[in-house]
């Protein structure tokens, strides 16, 4: 496979990544959201594989395989299991931002990141191709943040977190050192695992507010002690 | 210039011949997916013929607007047909093909259709026009950015040049695929289809486009129906010739090349019409307040396309 063809295929993958990011922001149906995230990860894995074909570094191949195992299979399966227990099919609750305004804010984020990195791209030695990858990667990190604070249901927050992690991985493909990438991936996946486990452990019909309500009765124990 | 005249005649004839067919095909596909037999493929032609033979009834409150609106709509649709090459690109097309002008020509037809809806003075017509214009005001910025993105990708605002470039293949135009979703959303919006509007409903709560033309009858209604069908075909033509250019603008001598291009376009058009039928059957109509979400998605993808073109 020629380098030009690999570059074109990576561009096509980037196009798919943008479309899937837009869908992650705007989806309300949880199953559809999880499937979109799985596809998002699949495209990321394809980008890693194309980098492996282009540069021949085995670490890209490992990243691709790791991404498929964890993000295409394991994490979506856990999230679907959680969703099944929750019996919640749509996420209609938002803090501050509805999907429409989230999409516009995402656009704003992409433009800001584009402008912010334009000042340092020469220092980083980025050509236009890598520059676009860096812009999309960093934008994904911020878009993930936005999903975390704009959604209420924990399962959607978790998706936001995972999208953020996909952004870190994408950023690393284009600019970072690979050992760093592996460290970050493992760390982030562990944290995501903790988040998912907490949902599984805490009972399911849950938002952060629900946790608060559930924990609130424990205050009464201390009140009783004081009264005594 | 004789080349352009031949192009104009062929393009208009193709548009008039195929536009009602694809309307029927969408209905047929929907019926098939719902387990019904559905109307025949020629039903749209029969319905138009029936309407042409019927008497035109005007409301006593209506003015000349009601009388001229159908003619302006059909004329604007036919003029727009000269801007969208369906089978081949003529050698000389000076003065035609500007993508911004195309948008304005299509908007003129819609504007007079909305005025016609208001002119009869009925509650339904006014409500339909109001809803149609509300949706238009939301989708117009998206359409402008979308066409700007297409122009950015091909470095031209002339649709003839854009489609000529696309006919050589889309290798090197990866970012163009981002625009497929916005183009389909605009196609569904401009042709009043699910999930934006339901062309088959006559319920007060859900009608948009149908409410606007509810007061029209006979020949005038037929003209408006043809104008809508032409608009759908032209937007389909842009999508087909951008993303599936196989068979378009063949360098083969007349008439063999034209016949092959016609066959190829008819097949690709049938595929796209069937896809519209599948989309209509698989999604529910969105509430009016959910529509901005869809348009924001199109806007986002169009702007990112422009950014990709700037960067890559």
Interface residues (C-beta under 8 A of the other chain):
Chain A: X8 X11 X12 X14 X15 X18 X19 X22 X23 X26 X98 X99 X100 X103 X104 X106 X107 X110 X111 X114 X128 X129 X131 X132 X135
Chain B: X171 X172 X174 X175 X177 X178 X181 X292 X293 X296 X297 X299 X300 X301 X303 X304 X307 X308 X311 X312
